[in-house]
Amino acid sequence: MKYALIGCGRIAVNHVKATVNNKLDFVAACDVVPENIDLLFDKTNYVDRDKVARYTDYRKLIDENPDLDLVAIATSSGAHAKIAIYCIEHGINVIIEKPIAMSMADANEIIEKSISHGVKVSACHQNRFNLAVQQMRGALEAGRFGKISHGSIHVRWNRNREYYEQAPWRGTWAEDGGCLMNQCIHGIDLLRWMMGNEVETVYGITRQQQHPYLEAEDVGMAVLTFKNGAIATIEGTTNVYPKNLEETLYVFGEKGTVKLGGKSTNTIDVWDFADETEGDLKNKGLEEETSNVYGNGHTSLYADMIAAIKENRAPYVDAVAARNALEVILAIYKSMKTGQPVSLPLGDFASIDMKGTF
């Protein structure tokens, strides 16, 4: 399959590795800062850079490569939707870095246009492919938890000024959002997915405690209620001193308790079920080695997307899943703005509506 990458910043290395691991034909790369493409290839020296065409305008890239099968979008978050829609309208399948968009209107348009143009859209919620996450999901789908009581996600990380100064869009309402939208969205995706997906209400509070040079929040907490009667909490922050501490996901059921931990839900810290089997012993203490908090899931996500295109099926992490994670975060933002719980489904709301909050 012919492949192009749009956006060559911090996360792009993972995309290039996934491209190579899945033997895609990497034909073009695009970034508004041309030097970023060179920096990317310097970090990924297993790519034959001479065979990759370079662009600074994504529209020119798409127009000059009409036979592209797949494009990955890894730009600033605020540009995701417009680039994705342009690709979709040209009949190209897309993998979109999180978040899929910065507004409910844009997320819904991506879904609607992907259906009408017959293309596949996958979102980079790659932690769904973590070994620990897959084991939890398997137990859930097998009914081993029984009735779900409650759950929680804790993303306790550190981001310093140097991180935010890597790109001027970081921490802005228009292009990034705060810690919930950027760092915690993976955990929020997992929480909603595990807890039954159908959220009724969201009540959230956010603050900007330690990053006064940003527009958006650096800590946020929320309580969610689900249609199945379960409740859940969210804690997300980039204020942990002096470095990333943990990303932990808990699910509590009448017949089972599981805690996933590590830096990015890549370990099983607790695995207890009433119907314990011999296989459960292998899960206790499971730890997947990762080189960074992004984990190993990009390669698996790419493999699934390639298979989805070939088999004409929905990707494992589709655009609806991406919208669901975005919806929770925007609902937390709206709750912060109004001081009231927010009922889902959420109407049109965008991160830019939070401008001036702090």
C-alpha positions in Angstrom: 0.0 0.0 0.0 1.2 3.5 -0.8 1.5 5.6 2.3 2.1 9.2 3.3 2.7 10.9 6.6 1.5 14.4 7.3 3.1 16.0 10.4 6.7 15.0 11.4 6.9 16.1 15.0 7.3 14.3 18.4 5.0 11.3 17.8 6.0 10.8 14.1 8.8 8.4 15.0 6.2 5.8 16.2 4.4 6.2 12.9 7.5 5.6 10.8 8.4 2.5 12.8 4.9 1.2 12.3 5.2 1.9 8.6 8.4 0.0 8.3 7.2 -2.9 10.5 4.1 -3.3 8.2 6.1 -2.9 5.0 4.1 0.0 3.6 5.4 1.9 0.6 6.3 5.2 2.2 6.1 7.6 -0.7 5.6 11.1 0.8 6.1 13.2 4.0 4.7 16.6 4.8 5.4 19.2 7.4 5.0 23.0 7.5 8.6 23.1 8.8 10.7 21.3 6.2 13.5 20.7 8.7 11.2 18.5 10.7 11.2 15.9 8.0 15.0 15.7 8.1 15.0 15.5 11.9 12.5 12.7 11.7 14.6 10.7 9.2 17.7 11.3 11.4 15.8 9.5 14.2 14.6 6.7 11.9 17.6 5.8 9.9 16.0 2.6 8.5 14.0 4.7 6.0 15.4 5.4 2.5 14.8 9.1 2.7 15.7 9.6 -1.0 12.6 7.7 -2.0 10.2 9.8 0.1 8.9 13.0 -1.6 8.7 16.0 0.6 5.9 18.6 0.9 5.0 21.6 3.1 1.4 21.7 1.9 -0.8 18.6 2.6 -3.2 19.5 -0.2 -0.4 19.5 -2.8 0.8 16.1 -1.4 -2.7 14.6 -1.8 -3.3 16.2 -5.3 0.0 15.0 -6.7 -0.3 11.4 -5.3 -3.8 10.3 -6.3 -3.0 6.6 -5.9 -2.3 6.9 -2.1 -4.0 4.1 -0.1 -3.3 5.4 3.4 -2.4 8.7 5.0 -1.4 9.2 8.7 -2.1 12.6 10.2 0.2 13.6 13.1 0.1 17.4 13.0 -1.0 19.8 15.7 -4.4 18.6 17.0 -6.3 21.6 15.7 -5.4 20.7 12.1 -6.4 17.0 12.4 -10.0 17.4 11.2 -9.5 19.6 8.1 -6.7 17.4 6.8 -8.6 14.3 7.5 -11.7 15.6 5.7 -9.6 16.6 2.7 -8.1 13.1 2.5 -11.5 11.5 2.9 -13.0 13.6 0.2 -10.2 12.4 -2.1 -11.0 8.7 -1.3 -8.0 8.1 0.9 -8.1 6.0 4.1 -6.7 7.8 7.2 -5.1 7.1 10.5 -5.6 10.2 12.7 -3.5 10.9 15.8 -5.5 11.7 18.9 -7.7 13.6 19.3 -9.6 13.0 16.1 -10.8 16.6 16.2 -11.2 19.6 18.6 -15.0 19.9 18.3 -18.0 17.6 18.2 -19.1 19.1 14.8 -15.8 18.2 13.2 -15.7 14.7 14.7 -19.2 14.0 13.4 -18.3 15.3 9.9 -15.3 12.9 9.7 -17.6 10.0 10.6 -20.3 11.0 8.1 -17.9 11.7 5.2 -16.0 8.5 5.8 -19.2 6.6 5.3 -20.4 8.6 2.3 -17.0 8.3 0.6 -16.5 4.6 1.5 -13.1 5.0 3.3 -11.7 3.7 6.6 -10.8 6.0 9.5 -8.7 4.7 12.4 -7.7 6.8 15.4 -4.4 6.5 17.3 -5.8 5.1 20.6 -3.0 2.6 20.3 -3.1 1.6 24.0 -6.1 -0.6 23.2 -3.5 -3.0 21.7 -1.4 -3.2 25.0 -1.1 -6.8 26.1 -2.5 -5.9 29.6 -5.4 -4.0 28.1 -6.2 -6.8 25.7 -6.3 -9.3 28.7 -8.7 -7.0 30.6 -10.9 -6.6 27.6 -11.0 -10.3 27.0 -12.1 -10.9 30.6 -14.8 -8.3 30.3 -16.2 -9.7 27.0 -16.2 -13.2 28.6 -18.4 -11.8 31.4 -15.9 -12.6 34.2 -16.4 -9.3 36.0 -20.1 -9.9 36.4 -22.0 -6.7 37.1 -19.6 -3.7 36.9 -19.7 -1.5 40.0 -17.2 1.2 39.2 -13.9 2.1 37.7 -11.3 4.8 37.4 -8.4 6.1 35.4 -5.4 8.0 36.8 -2.9 9.7 34.4 -0.3 11.2 36.7 2.4 12.5 34.4 4.9 15.4 34.2 5.3 18.0 31.4 7.7 20.9 31.9 8.1 24.2 30.2 10.7 22.7 27.8 8.1 20.3 26.5 5.5 23.0 25.9 8.1 25.2 24.2 8.8 22.5 21.6 5.8 23.8 19.6 3.9 27.0 19.9 0.5 25.3 19.6 0.9 23.2 22.8 -1.5 24.1 25.5 -3.6 26.4 23.4 -7.4 25.9 23.2 -7.5 26.1 19.4 -4.7 23.7 18.6 -4.2 21.4 21.6 -6.3 21.7 24.8 -4.9 20.8 28.1 -3.7 17.6 29.9 -7.1 15.9 29.5 -7.2 16.4 25.7 -3.5 15.7 25.0 -2.1 13.4 27.6 -5.1 11.7 29.3 -7.3 11.0 26.2 -5.8 7.5 25.9 -6.8 6.6 29.4 -10.2 8.2 29.0 -10.8 6.1 25.9 -9.9 2.9 27.7 -12.2 3.8 30.7 -15.3 4.5 28.6 -14.6 1.4 26.4 -14.3 -0.9 29.4 -17.2 0.6 31.4 -19.9 0.0 28.7 -19.5 3.1 26.5 -22.9 4.5 27.2 -22.2 7.6 29.4 -25.2 9.4 30.9 -23.7 12.3 32.8 -20.3 14.0 33.3 -19.3 16.4 36.1 -15.8 17.8 35.9 -13.5 20.4 37.4 -10.2 21.6 35.9 -7.5 23.9 37.0 -4.3 25.5 35.8 -2.0 25.1 38.8 1.6 25.1 37.6 1.7 26.2 33.9 0.6 29.8 33.8 2.1 30.2 30.3 -0.5 27.9 28.9 -4.2 28.7 28.0 -5.5 25.3 29.1 -5.7 23.1 32.2 -2.9 21.1 33.7 -5.1 19.1 36.1 -8.7 17.8 35.7 -11.0 15.5 37.6 -14.4 14.2 36.8 -17.2 11.8 37.8 -19.1 9.8 35.1 -22.3 7.9 35.4 -23.2 5.1 32.9 -26.5 3.7 31.6 -25.6 0.3 33.0 -25.6 1.8 36.5 -21.8 1.9 36.9 -19.9 5.0 38.0 -16.3 6.1 37.3 -13.8 8.8 38.1 -11.1 10.4 36.0 -7.9 12.1 37.3 -5.5 13.6 34.8 -2.6 15.9 35.3 0.9 17.0 34.0 1.8 18.4 37.4 3.5 15.3 39.0 7.0 16.1 40.3 9.6 15.3 39.0 8.7 12.9 36.2 5.9 10.6 34.9 4.5 8.5 37.7 1.8 6.2 36.3 -1.3 5.6 34.2 -3.5 3.2 36.0 -6.9 1.8 35.1 -9.2 0.1 37.6 -12.3 -1.9 36.9 -14.3 -3.3 39.8 -17.1 -5.9 39.3 -19.1 -8.3 41.5 -16.8 -11.2 40.5 -13.6 -9.6 39.5 -11.1 -6.8 40.2 -8.3 -5.7 37.8 -5.8 -2.9 38.0 -3.6 -2.0 35.1 -0.6 0.1 35.8 2.9 1.1 34.7 3.7 4.3 32.9 0.9 3.7 30.3 -1.4 0.8 31.3 1.3 -1.7 30.2 1.3 -3.9 33.4 -1.2 -6.0 35.3 -0.8 -5.0 38.9 -4.0 -6.8 40.2 -5.9 -9.7 38.6 -8.4 -11.4 40.8 -11.5 -13.3 39.6 -14.0 -15.6 41.4 -13.6 -18.2 38.7 -9.8 -18.3 38.7 -8.2 -20.4 36.1 -4.7 -21.7 35.4 -4.3 -19.0 32.7 -4.9 -16.3 35.3 -1.5 -17.1 36.9 0.2 -15.9 33.7 -1.6 -12.5 33.9 -0.6 -11.7 37.5 2.4 -9.4 37.2 2.3 -9.3 33.4 4.6 -6.4 32.2 5.0 -5.3 28.6 8.3 -3.6 28.0 8.0 -0.1 26.3 10.6 2.5 25.4 8.3 5.4 26.2 4.7 6.3 27.3 3.5 5.9 23.8 3.8 2.1 24.1 4.1 -0.4 21.3 0.6 -0.1 19.9 1.2 1.9 16.7 2.5 -1.1 14.8 -0.5 -3.2 15.8 -2.9 -0.4 15.0 -1.3 0.0 11.5 -1.6 -3.8 11.0 -5.2 -3.7 11.9 -5.9 -0.8 9.6 -4.2 -2.5 6.7 -6.3 -5.6 7.3 -9.5 -3.5 7.6 -8.8 -2.0 4.2 -8.1 -5.4 2.6 -11.1 -7.0 4.3 -13.5 -4.1 3.9 -14.4 -4.0 7.6 -14.3 -1.4 10.3 -10.9 -0.8 12.0 -10.6 -2.0 15.6 -10.3 1.6 16.7 -12.6 3.5 14.4 -13.8 7.1 14.2 -16.7 6.5 16.5 -14.4 5.3 19.2 -12.3 8.4 18.8 -15.4 10.6 18.9 -16.5 8.9 22.2 -13.2 9.8 23.9 -13.4 13.3 22.6 -17.0 13.7 23.8 -16.1 12.9 27.4 -13.3 15.4 27.5 -15.4 18.2 25.9 -18.2 17.3 28.4 -15.7 17.8 31.2 -14.7 21.2 29.7 -18.4 22.2 29.3 -19.1 21.1 32.9 -16.2 23.2 34.1 -17.5 26.2 32.1 -21.1 25.9 33.4 -20.5 24.5 36.9 -23.1 21.8 36.2 -23.2 18.1 35.3 -23.5 17.6 31.5 -25.8 15.0 29.9 -24.7 13.0 27.0 -24.9 12.8 24.0 -23.1 16.1 23.9 -24.3 18.7 21.4 -21.9 20.9 19.5 -19.1 22.0 21.7 -15.5 22.8 21.0 -12.3 23.3 23.0 -12.1 26.8 21.7 -15.3 27.5 23.6 -13.1 27.4 26.8 -10.9 30.3 25.7 -10.4 32.7 28.6 -11.2 30.1 31.3 -7.9 30.6 33.2 
